[in-house]
Amino acid sequence: MKLKEWISKSESIFTRSDLQFLLRQFFKDKDIFFKQKDISLDAEKIESLEKIKKAYQKGAPIAYLLGKEEFFGLEFKVNSAVLIPRSDTEVIIEKAIEIIENNNLIPLPESHGLSSWTRDGKRRRPTGNKKGLTGAPDFGRQVHGAPVKMLDLCCGSANIAISIKKFFKDGIKVWASDISQKALSVARSNARLHKVKIDLRKSSLFTALKGKKFDIIVSNPPYVGSREIKGSLRYEPRIALEAGLDGMHFIEKILKNAHLYLEEKGFLIIESGYNHKEPINSILEKTGKYEIIEWIRDYGGNFRGVVLKSNIKKQNPK
């Protein structure tokens, strides 16, 4: 059987981006679609592809079937112990990089920044993402001065921590924490894969971080309502998704405690659900501990999170 024939029989089952990702990974060739007419499949390859297709038809995410996912122009190992990195989270990383650069947390030459991978004035995902958008971040910039201190709270596979660490290299010191030991094992494996040093901590939110102060905390916490865990989400770790009926359980805890772990005028960036803007704003009004810098929207224009700046001075964790 020719690969072209297998694709023709299978393309109605896969999303286009998942089919492209599968074939790129399976054949280890980013140009596989241009060569499909000339490729013949032996019985072993057909059996492997059909096995993946059958599991995919039942709802298994392609990332778990392949054991990897592309994110921010990088490749990350994943398994059922961690949430699958999603493209919407890339806008959170872009925003963190902007905050670090624009607030002089890391001194950089004027030519550095994200502007080199924009199109039509809008930031886009880097090359390598399944959606096929172009441009790539300039990883590994040279910096001077003391490194900024960043925490990736609820890190999962450590895709946020590693992406930002690779972007700023020695200019940033990164901690990453998660309550799941299995997730931390995946995070450790990804840190080795990308040859970066991350201080990994097993922690229920801030419990293992007493006495630490960070210039910026970035968090993609569980924020899915318990009744919303359906479809392919059933394959992902519930501990990384579920946050009470309204999805606000962990976000509220973070908002009420993060200022104690921020340096004076430090920043907090939280990813959240599309319907969480009003409840987040209500908590912020009650706590009075942060200045709202920006409400974040994802590539589809949906509400995706918030950038906050601490306005509390000289607070110490209890």
For each residue, the residues with C-beta under 8 A, 3 or more apart:
1: 5 6 40 41 46
2: 5 6 36 37 39 40 41
3: 6 7 23 32 36 39 40 41
4: 7 8 36 37 39
5: 1 2 8 9
6: 1 2 3 9 10 41 46 49
7: 3 4 10 11 19 23 36
8: 4 5 11
9: 5 6
10: 6 7 13 14 19 49 53
11: 7 8 14 16 19
12:
13: 10 53 56 57
14: 10 11 18 19 22 53 56 62
15: 18 19
16: 11 19 20
17: 20 21 130 131 132
18: 14 15 21 22 56 62 130
19: 7 10 11 14 15 16 22 23
20: 16 17 23 24 33 130 132
21: 17 18 24 25 62 66 70 130
22: 14 18 19 25 26 49 52 62 65 66
23: 3 7 19 20 26 27 32 33
24: 20 21 27 28 29 30 32
25: 21 22 28 66 68
26: 22 23 48 49 52 66
27: 23 24 32 39
28: 24 25
29: 24 32 35
30: 24
31: 34 35
32: 3 23 24 27 29 35 36 39
33: 20 23 36
34: 31
35: 29 31 32 38 39
36: 2 3 4 7 32 33 39
37: 2 4
38: 35
39: 2 3 4 27 32 35 36
40: 1 2 3
41: 1 2 3 6 45 46 49
42: 45 46
43: 46 47
44: 47 48
45: 41 42 48 49
46: 1 6 41 42 43 49 50
47: 43 44 50 51
48: 26 44 45 51 52
49: 6 10 22 26 41 45 46 52 53
50: 46 47 53 54
51: 47 48 54 55
52: 22 26 48 49 55 56 62 65 66
53: 10 13 14 49 50 56 57
54: 50 51 57 58
55: 51 52 58 60 65
56: 13 14 18 52 53 59 60 62 65
57: 13 53 54
58: 54 55
59: 56 231 232 234 235
60: 55 56 64 65 232 235
61: 64 65 84 232 235 236
62: 14 18 21 22 52 56 65 66
63: 66 67 68 69 78 84
64: 60 61 67 78 79 80 84 235
65: 22 52 55 56 60 61 62
66: 21 22 25 26 52 62 63 69
67: 63 64 77 78 79
68: 25 63 75 76 77 78
69: 63 66 75 76 78 84 85
70: 21 73 74 75 76 128 129 130
71: 74 75 76 85 86 87 89 90 129 159 163
72: 90 93 125 126 129 137 159 163
73: 70 125 126 127 128 129 136 137 139
74: 70 71 128 159 162 163 166 194
75: 68 69 70 71 128 193
76: 68 69 70 71 85 157 158 159 162 190 193
77: 67 68 157 186 189 190 193
78: 63 64 67 68 69 82 84 85 157 186
79: 64 67 82 186
80: 64 235 236 237
81: 180 182 183 185 186 237
82: 78 79 156 157 180 182 183 186 187 237 240
83: 156 157 220 236 237 240 241
84: 61 63 64 69 78 236
85: 69 71 76 78 89 156 157 159
86: 71 89
87: 71 90 125 129 130 131 299
88: 91 92 271 298 299 300 304
89: 71 85 86 92 93 159 160 220 271
90: 71 72 87 93 94 125 129 299
91: 88 94 95 123 296 297 298 299 304
92: 88 89 95 96 160 218 220 269 271 296 304 305
93: 72 89 90 96 97 160 163 164 218
94: 90 91 97 98 114 123
95: 91 92 98 99 269 294 296 305 307
96: 92 93 99 100 150 160 164 216 218 269
97: 93 94 100 101 114 137 164 167 168
98: 94 95 101 102 114
99: 95 96 102 103 105 216 267 269 293 307
100: 96 97 103 105 106 148 150 168 172 215 216
101: 97 98 104 105 106 108 112 113
102: 98 99
103: 99 100 267
104: 101 107
105: 99 100 101 148 215 216
106: 100 101 143 145 147 148 168 171 172
107: 104 143 144 145
108: 101 112 113 141 143 171
109: 112
110:
111:
112: 101 108 109 138 141
113: 101 108 116
114: 94 97 98 117 118 123 137
115: 118
116: 113 135 138
117: 114 123 124 126 135 136 137 138
118: 114 115 121 122 123 124 135
119: 122 124 133 134 135
120:
121: 118
122: 118 119
123: 91 94 114 117 118
124: 117 118 119 133 134 135
125: 72 73 87 90 129 131 133 135 299
126: 72 73 117 129 133 135 136 137
127: 73 133 134 135 136
128: 70 73 74 75 136
129: 70 71 72 73 87 90 125 126 132 133
130: 17 18 20 21 70 87
131: 17 87 125
132: 17 20 129
133: 119 124 125 126 127 129
134: 119 124 127
135: 116 117 118 119 124 125 126 127
136: 73 117 126 127 128
137: 72 73 97 114 117 126 167
138: 112 116 117 141 167
139: 73 166 167 169
140: 166 167 169
141: 108 112 138 167 168 169 171
142: 169
143: 106 107 108 147 168 169 170 171
144: 107
145: 106 107 171
146:
147: 106 143 168 170 171 172 173
148: 100 105 106 168 171 172 173 215 216
149: 172 173 175 213 214 215 216 263
150: 96 100 161 164 172 173 174 175 214 215 216 217 218
151: 174 175 176 177 209 212 214 216 217 218 261
152: 155 158 160 161 164 174 175 176 177 218 219
153: 177 205 206 217 218 219 221 254 258
154: 177 178 179 205 219 220 221 222 240 250
155: 152 158 160 161 176 177 178 183 184 187 200
156: 82 83 85 159 178 183 186 187 220 240
157: 76 77 78 82 83 85 183 186 187 190
158: 76 152 155 161 162 176 186 187 190 191 198 200
159: 71 72 74 76 85 89 156 162 163 190
160: 89 92 93 96 152 155 163 164 176 218 220
161: 150 152 155 158 164 165 174 175 176 187 198
162: 74 76 158 159 165 166 190 191 194 196 198
163: 71 72 74 93 159 160 166 167
164: 93 96 97 150 152 160 161 167 168 172 174 218
165: 161 162 168 169 172 174 196 197 198
166: 74 139 140 162 163 169 194 196
167: 97 137 138 139 140 141 163 164
168: 97 100 106 141 143 147 148 164 165 171 172
169: 139 140 141 142 143 165 166 172
170: 143 147
171: 106 108 141 143 145 147 148 168
172: 100 106 147 148 149 150 164 165 168 169
173: 147 148 149 150 199
174: 150 151 152 161 164 165 196 197 198 199
175: 149 150 151 152 161 198 199 200 201 209 212 214
176: 151 152 155 158 160 161 187 198 199 200 201
177: 151 152 153 154 155 200 201 202 203 205 208 209
178: 154 155 156 183 184 187 202 203
179: 154 183 202 203 204 205 239
180: 81 82 183 184 237 239 240
181: 184 185 202
182: 81 82 185 186
183: 81 82 155 156 157 178 179 180 186 187 237 240
184: 155 178 180 181 187 188 200 202
185: 81 181 182 188 189
186: 77 78 79 81 82 156 157 158 182 183 189 190
187: 82 155 156 157 158 161 176 178 183 184 190 191 198 200
188: 184 185 191 192 200
189: 77 185 186 192 193
190: 76 77 157 158 159 162 186 187 193 194
191: 158 162 187 188 194 196 197 198 200
192: 188 189 195
193: 75 76 77 189 190
194: 74 162 166 190 191
195: 192
196: 162 165 166 174 191
197: 165 174 191
198: 158 161 162 165 174 175 176 187 191
199: 173 174 175 176
200: 155 158 175 176 177 184 187 188 191
201: 175 176 177 208 209
202: 177 178 179 181 184 208
203: 177 178 179 206 207 208 209
204: 179 207 208
205: 153 154 177 179 250 253 254 257
206: 153 203 209 210 257 258 260 261 317
207: 203 204 210
208: 177 201 202 203 204
209: 151 175 177 201 203 206 212 261 317
210: 206 207 317
211: 317
212: 151 175 209 261 317
213: 149 261 262 263 266
214: 149 150 151 175 217 261 262 263 266
215: 100 105 148 149 150 262 263 266 267
216: 96 99 100 105 148 149 150 151 262 266 267 268 269
217: 150 151 153 214 258 261 262 266 267 268 269
218: 92 93 96 150 151 152 153 160 164 269
219: 152 153 154 254 268 269 270 271
220: 83 89 92 154 156 160 270 271
221: 153 154 243 250 251 254 270 271
222: 154 239 240 241 242 243 247 249 250
223: 243 247 248 250 251 271 272 273 276
224: 228 229 233 241 242 243 247 273
225: 228 229 242 243 244 245 246 247 273
226: 229 242 244 245
227: 245
228: 224 225 233 247
229: 224 225 226 233 234 238 241 242
230: 233 234
231: 59 234
232: 59 60 61 235 236
233: 224 228 229 230 236 241
234: 59 229 230 231
235: 59 60 61 64 80 232
236: 61 80 83 84 232 233 240 241
237: 80 81 82 83 180 183 240 241
238: 229 241 242
239: 179 180 222 242
240: 82 83 154 156 180 183 222 236 237
241: 83 222 224 229 233 236 237 238
242: 222 224 225 226 229 238 239
243: 221 222 223 224 225 246 247 248 249 250 251
244: 225 226 247 248 249
245: 225 226 227
246: 225 243 249 279
247: 222 223 224 225 228 243 244 251 272 273 275 276
248: 223 243 244 251 252 276 279 280
249: 222 243 244 246 252 253
250: 154 205 221 222 223 243 253 254
251: 221 223 243 247 248 254 255 270 272 276 279 280 283
252: 248 249 255 256 279 283
253: 205 249 250 256 257
254: 153 205 219 221 250 251 257 258 268 270
255: 251 252 258 268 270 280 283 284 287 290
256: 252 253 283 287
257: 205 206 253 254 260 261
258: 153 206 217 254 255 261 262 268 310
259: 262 268 287 289 290 310 312 315
260: 206 257 315 316 317 318
261: 151 206 209 212 213 214 217 257 258 317
262: 213 214 215 216 217 258 259 266 267 268 310
263: 149 213 214 215 266 310
264: 310 312 313 314
265: 309 310 311
266: 213 214 215 216 217 262 263 309 310
267: 99 103 215 216 217 262 293 307 308 309 310
268: 216 217 219 254 255 258 259 262 290 307 308 309 310
269: 92 95 96 99 216 217 218 219 296 305 306 307 308
270: 219 220 221 251 254 255 280 305 306 308
271: 88 89 92 219 220 221 223 296 304 305
272: 223 247 251 276 277 280 303 304 305 306
273: 223 224 225 247 276
274: 302 303 304
275: 247 278 303
276: 223 247 248 251 272 273 279 280 303
277: 272 280 281 295 303 306
278: 275 281 282
279: 246 248 251 252 276 282 283
280: 248 251 255 270 272 276 277 283 284 306
281: 277 278 284 285 292
282: 278 279 285 286
283: 251 252 255 256 279 280 286 287
284: 255 280 281 287 288 289 290 292 308
285: 281 282 288
286: 282 283
287: 255 256 259 283 284 290
288: 284 285 311
289: 259 284 310 311 312
290: 255 259 268 284 287 308 309 310 311
291: 308 309 310 311
292: 281 284 295 306 307 308
293: 99 267 307 308 309
294: 95 306 307
295: 277 292 303 305 306 307
296: 91 92 95 269 271 303 304 305 306 307
297: 91 301 302 303 304
298: 88 91 301 302 303 304
299: 87 88 90 91 125
300: 88
301: 297 298
302: 274 297 298
303: 272 274 275 276 277 295 296 297 298
304: 88 91 92 271 272 274 296 297 298
305: 92 95 269 270 271 272 295 296
306: 269 270 272 277 280 292 294 295 296
307: 95 99 267 268 269 292 293 294 295 296
308: 267 268 269 270 284 290 291 292 293
309: 265 266 267 268 290 291 293
310: 258 259 262 263 264 265 266 267 268 289 290 291
311: 265 288 289 290 291
312: 259 264 289 315
313: 264
314: 264
315: 259 260 312
316: 260
317: 206 209 210 211 212 260 261
318: 260
